[in-house]
Each structure stands twice: as C-alpha cells, then as structure tokens.
C-alpha cells in the first residue's frame, strides 16, 4: 500500500510554484476540491 505525505498549503505552493493565495482562490471558485483539514485547522493536500 502506498503512503502519501500530506502537504500544507505552503509546501504545495513551493513544490508547484503556484502561490498559496491562488490555490485558495481556485478552491473558492470550485476549480480545486476543498482540502482535508488537519486537527489544527490547516489545509492539507495529498
């Protein structure tokens, strides 16, 4: 079974080159699905 590392929005932004603000905007307009949330409320992406 493959284990995926969950990324916080800043890590995702750094790896993709897409600013965090743009990622949140894409979520708001429905271009990206709403992410899971960690216990601390941070967005996490797989």
Buried (B, 14 or more C-beta within 10 A) or exposed (E): EEEEEBBBBEBBBEEEEBEBEBBEEEBEEEEBEEBEEEEEEEBBBE
